[in-house]
Amino acid sequence: MLGRHTAAGRRVALTALGTLVLTGAASTATAAPPPAPASTAAQTLGADRPPAAVLRAMERDLKLKPGQAEERLVNEAEAGARAGRLRNALGKHFAGAWVRGATSSELTVATTDAADVSAIKAQGAKAVVVKRTLAELQTVKNTLDSTARTAKTHDTPVWYVDVPANRVVVQATKRSAATAFIKAAGVEGKDVGVRVSAMRPRLLEDVVGGDAYYIESSARCSVGFSVTKDEQQGFASAGHCGDQGDKTTGHNMAAQGTFQASTFPGKDMSWIAVNSDWTATAEVKGEGGQRTQVTGSVQALVGASICRSGSTTGWHCGTIRQHDTSVSYAQGTVDGVTQTTVCAEPGDSGGPYVSGSQAQGVTSGGSGNCTNGGTTFYQPINPILSDFGLVLKTAPSQSGTPAPPENAAETWAAGRVYEAGATVTHAGVRYQCLQSHQAQGGWSPVATPALWQRM
C-alpha cells in the first residue's frame, strides 16, 4: 500500500491520477455458428493502435529504440494468445509462460513432460522442461500464505511464484528469517528460494496532486478505474483507502459518493458509487495530463511491459516480474498482487496500471523511488470486478451486468470475469478461455480467437 492509515480505520492520505471526471480441435456440436472474420490478438486487445503516451514512456523507461515499443506491444498480445492455447493443450504438465527481449519477441513455455517440447515449438515458442508444474508451485505458495496468517512476517515481507526460475521465492531482510518462515510452513525441500534484500514495501504519504478524492473529510486517495454496477456508476480503488459506508468528496471538494465495499487486508480492493454529478469514463491520465482509453482487462504475461500513472512521478513504465505475489505490510498481508519493475513514490498510490490499452490493476504498495529505481505491487483489476460484481468502463463503451457465479456448463456472458482454462458454451459450441479477462460486449468466443479456443 502507498498510503497512511488513520485511527478511524483503513484510510490513507495519498494521491494519484485516476479515471473519473466531471461533465482448435473440431467441435462435436452439430450447430456451429458461422465463421467470424479473422482477428489477430493484437487487434482484439488494441495493441496495434497503442496510445502515444504509452509508447513514449515505454521508449524512455525500457530504453527502446523508435518503433520497438509498438512491436513489443503487438508481440506481447500475440504471445498471450499462444501461451493460452499451450496452457490448455499441456494441461497438468503446464509450468508457466513468459516473454523476453527488447521487443518481447521470445515466448518461453515451461512443461514437466519432455514429450510436450514439439507441441510448444510448433506454436513458435521456446520450450523448457522443468521439475514442478505451475499448480505445484501455487500449492507451495498457498501454504506460505496460510502460515503468514499466524506467523510474524515483518522480516519476510514478500513471497511469490517465480515462474521463469520454476520455484517459490521468499524475500527477506535476513536469511535466518526466511529459513524460519519456510520451516514454519513445512515446505523445506520443496525448492523454495531465498532472496535477501533490505527493501521493504511501505506506505507512501501525503502528497498533493492529481484527481484526488477525500474520505470522511480526513484522508485522501485517488481513483483507479471507472466501473459500473447495473446502472450505478463508480470507480475501483484500493481497499486500504476506506471502509464500507464511508462518504467521499471529489477533487473539487463537491459531494461525490460512498464506499460500497472494501477488502483489506487479504486483498486490497474497494469500489465507490458516485452521485449523478459525476460521470464515469474509460480514460486514464497519462504523461502531461493527456488521456488514454482502456479497452479491456486481459491479463498480461510475466515479462510484459506495463505503465503506471501517478500524481507524484507521472507516467512510468517497466515490466511485470511476477503474478500471485504476497506482501506483508505493517497493516496486514495482501495476497495475489502483481510485482513490477515500475518505480513509484509517495502519492502515486491508487493509480492505474495498463498494458497497452488493457487495464491491469491499481497500485497497492512499493519500495524505492523513481530516482534510483524501485519495485511496486498492484492489486489486479479482474478480481476486483469479480468480487464486487462490477463492469469495467471501456472504450468503445459496453454495458452489461455480470452474470451469476459460473459453473462448468454455463453460457458465455458479457460482463463476467473468466480465468484462463475456464470453459463456456456459446451458440451451442464449447470454448476454453486462453487469457484471464472480463468479457466485453463484442468479445464473444467466436469473434475472439485470441481469448477463446474452440473445443
N, C-alpha and C positions, 0 to 999 in steps of 0.2 A: 504494500500500500504506500502511496505517496501522499501522506496527509497527517493530520493531527486529530486525536480523539479528545472529546471534551468530557467532562464529568457527567453531562446529561445523556451520554450514550455514544453510539458509534459515529459521531460527527467529526469531520475533519476540516481544517482550514487549508484549502489548496485550490489551485486554479489551473485550468487547461482549456483548450479550444474544444468546441462542441459542434452539434449539427442542428440545433433547434433555433429558428429565427422567427421574428415577428413578421407581420403582414400576412456375336456370338454364336453361341450354339443355337441350332434351329429349335424353334418352339414346337411343342406338340399341340398347341391350340389350333382350332380349326378356323377361327375367325380373326385373322390378324388385321391390324389397321393398315391403311395404305401407307407406303413408304413416304417419309418426310424428306425434304431437301437436305442434302448432306450439310453438316455444320461442324466445323472444327472446334476443338476445346477452346482455343484462343478466341474464336468468335462468340461462343456461348458465354464465356466469362468476361468478355470485353477487353481481353489482353491485347487485341490487335488495334485498339484505339485508346491507349492509355492517356491519362491526364498529364498535361505538360508539367505540372508541379511535381508529380511523382517522378517523371523522367529526370528533371533537373536535380532533384535531391538524390536520386539513385546514382547519377553520374558523379556527384560531389562526394557522397559518403561511401560508396562502394568503389570509388576510383575507376569508373568505367569510361571507356572512350565513346565518342559520339556514335550513336546507333546501337551500342551494346545493351543499353537499358531496354529499348524496345525488343531486341532479340531475346533478352533474358526473360522478359515477361511472357512472351509467346512460348518459349521453351518450357517455362515452369507450368503454364497452363496445360500444354500437351503432355508433359511428364506426369502431372497429376492424374490424367485420364489413363495413361498407360499403366501407372502404378496401381490404379484401382482395378483394372482388368486382371493384372497379375495377382493381386491380393485375392481376388475371387477364385482364380484358377489354382493357385497354390494351396488354398485352404489352410489347414492346420500347420503346414510347413512354413507359412509366410513369417518372415522375421523383420520386416520393415523396409522402408524405401527412403531415399534421399537424393538430392541433386547437388552437383558440384560444378566448379568452373566459373569464369567471369561471366559467361552468358548462360549458366546453368544447363550447359549442353550435355552433361553426363548424368544420366539417371542410373542409380545403382539400386538393385533389388536383392534382398537377402533371403535365403532359404536354408532350411536344415537338411534338405534332401538333394544330394548331388544330381539326382535324376531330373531335377527341375531346371538345370542350367540351360538346356537347349530352348526350353519354352521362354525363359527370361530373355535370352539373346534374340529370339525371334521377334520380340517386342521392341528391339533396338536398345535394350538396357544392358548394363554390365551386371553380371551375376556374381554373388558372393555366397559361399557356403559357410554357415556359422553353426554354433553349438545349440543356441537357445532360440526358440520361437518368440515372436513378439508377445504372445499370450503368456508364456512362461515368465518373461521379464516383467510384464504387468502384474503378474501374481506376486512376484517378489516385492515390487514397489507397493502394492496394496498392503502387504504385510508390514512394511515400514510405516505406511500411513496409519494403520491400526495401532501400532506401537506408539506413534507420536501423540496419540490422544491421551496417554497416561505418562509417557516419559518426558523428561526435560530435553528440549531441543535448542536451547539457547546457543550452544556451540556447534550445532549441526543444522544450520538454517535452511539448507536446500538439499533435496534429493530428487532424482529423476531417472527415467529410462533413456540411456544413451544409445540410440538406435544404431548409428554407424559403428560404435565400439562393441555392440551386442552385449551390453551389460547394464546393470543399475549402478548409479554413482551417488555417493553421499558426499556433499561438500561440507567441510567442517573447518573451524578455525584452528583446530589441532587434531592430529591423527588419533590421539587417545580417545577423544570424544566420539569420533566416527566409529572407532572399534567398539566402544561401549554401546553405541546405538545399534550397530549391526548385531552385536551379541544379544542385546535385549530383545531384538526382533526374531532371533533364532534363524537368521539367514546366512550364517557363516558357511563358507564353502560353496555358495551359490554365485560366485564370481561377481561380488559386489565391490566396485572400485571405490577408492577414496581420493578426493581432491581437496588438498589443503589450501585454503585461501583466507586472507584476513577480511575480505569483502563480506559485508553483511547487509541484506536488504533492510531498508529503513523507511520511516515516514519522512516525507518532504513537506515543509510547512510554509504557510503564509506568504504567498507571492501573489500580487495583484495583476490582473490582466486576463484577456480572453472572454469568452462567453460564460461568465460565472453564474451560478445560482446559489442562493443563500438558504440555509436550513434553520428554521425557527429563529431567525434573526441573530444567530450566534456563531454560525460556521458557514463555510462556503466550499463548494465543489464545482465541477464542470460537467457539461453534457457530454455523453458518449455518442450514441447513435439514436436517431429518431425511430420510434416504433408506433404501432397501433395495436389495439385490442378491441375487436369488433369495431365500433365507430369511435372509440375513445383514442385520442392522440396522446403521445407522451414521449419519453426518452429513457434509454437504458443508461445506467451509471454503475459506480462501484458500491458494493454493499456497505462498506465502512463509512459511507457518507451520511447515512441517516437511518432511522428506524421507521417501520410501518406507521403511518399516521402523521409523520412529521410534515409540516407545511413548508413550502418553498416560495421564494420570490426570485424573479429573474435578474439579469444583469442590470436592468434599469430600475430595480427595486420595486417593480409592479408585482402584484399577486400573480403567482404562476401555477402552482399545483400542489399535489400531495403524494408522498411516498405510498405506493400501493403494496409493495412487497420489498423485503430486504433480507439478504442472507449473508452473514459474516459472523464468525469465521467458518471454515469448511469450504465455502465458496465466497467469492467477493462480487456480489451482484445485487442490483436493485433496479426498480423502474418507477418512474414518477409520471402520473397522469396530469396533463396540463389543462387549464381552462380554455374557453373559446377565444381568448385574446391571443393565443399562441397557435402557430401553425407548424406542424412537423414537416420537415423536408428531407430529401435524400442527400443533403450536402454535408461535406466535411471541410473545415477550413484548412487550407494548406499554406504554403510559403507566401509571405507578403499579403496575407488575408484573402488570397484567391481561393475560390471554392472548387472542389472536385466532387463528383457524384458517385454514390455507391450503387452498384448494380446487383449485388447478391452477397452471399456469405459462404462461399465454397472454401473449405479449409485448405491452406497451402501446405506443401511438404516441408519437412526438415531441410534446411539449406536454402529455401526460397527467400527472395527479397521481401522486405516488409518496411513500411514507413509509418511514422507516428507523428501526430500533431499535438503540440503543447504550447501553452501561452508563454512559458519562460524561454524555452530554447527554439521554439518554432517547429519547423518541419525537418525531421531527420529520418534517415533510412539505415537499415542494416539487414541482417539475415536471421532466420529462425534457427535457434540452436536445438531446442528440444520441445516437444509437446509433453503433456502429462507430467508436469513438474510440481513438486510440493515445496512450499516455502513456509518457514516458521518465523512469523513476525512476532514482535513483542506482545501484540494484542491477540495472537492466535494463529493457528496453522491454516493455510489455504491450499487445497489440493486441486490438481487438474489445470494449473495455469501453464502458459507457454513462455519459455525463456528465449530472449532475443539479444542480439548484439547492439541494438539501438540504444543510444545514450538518452539520459533524462536528468532533470534537475528539479529542485523544489518548485512546485506549481504546475508541473506537467501532468500530474496525476489526473486520471479520469479521461484523458484524451483518447481519441480513436486510433486504432491500428488498421491499416489497409494493405492488402497485397494486390497491386494493380488497382482495380475498382471493387475488389471483394473485401467486405468487412471481415475483420479477424477477431477483434476484441477491444477491451478497454483497459487502460493502464491500471495495474494493481500496485506495483512497487518496484524497487530497484536499488542499485548501488552505483557508486562512481559518479561521473559528471560528463558534460559534453566538451570539456577541455582535454581531459586525459583519457576519456573513454569510460564506458560502464556497461552494466547489464540491466535489463528491465524485464519485468514479468507482466503479462496481460491475462485477464480473465477472458477466455474465449466467448464470442458472442452467441454461438449456436446453443450452448447450454442455458444462457440467459433467456433466449427466445423460447426454448423448450420448457424450461422450468416454470416460467411465468405465463406461457400461452400467448406470446407476442408475435407480431409480424413485423419484420424489418422494413422500414421505409426505403424503397429503392427507386431508381430511375432507369427505364420508364416505370412509373408507379404501378404497383399491382395491389389488389385488395384480396382479402380472404381471411377467414377465421381458422386458426389451427384446428385440425380435426381432433377427435378424442385420441387417447393413447393407442398406439398401433399394436397389432399383433401380426403373426406370420402371414395371415390371409387377407390383410387389409388392402383396400384400393388406394392407389396413389391420390394425394390431395394437396393442392397448393396451400402453403402456409405451415405445413408440417416440417419439422426438422428430421432429416434422415441421416443415419450414421452409415459409414462405409460398410457394405456387406448386407444391409437391410434388403428385404425382398418385398415387392408390391405387385399388384395386378393393375394393368391399365388397358382398357379396351379389350379385355379378355386374354391378354398376354402377360406372362410373368417377366419381371425385370429385377435385376440386382443392382444396388447402389454402388457406384465406383468411388465417390468422394463425399465426405460429410458436408451437408448444406441444408439450408431451408429452401423448400421448393417454392419457386416463383410461379406466377400465373402462366407464363409462357414456357416453362421448363418441364413440360410433360416428358415422360420417359422416351416416347417415340421420337421426340424432337431434339433430344439432348443426349446423343451417344457419348458425350464427354462425361456425363453424370450417371448414366444408366446403361446396363448391359442386358440385352435380351437373353433369357434363359432357355 
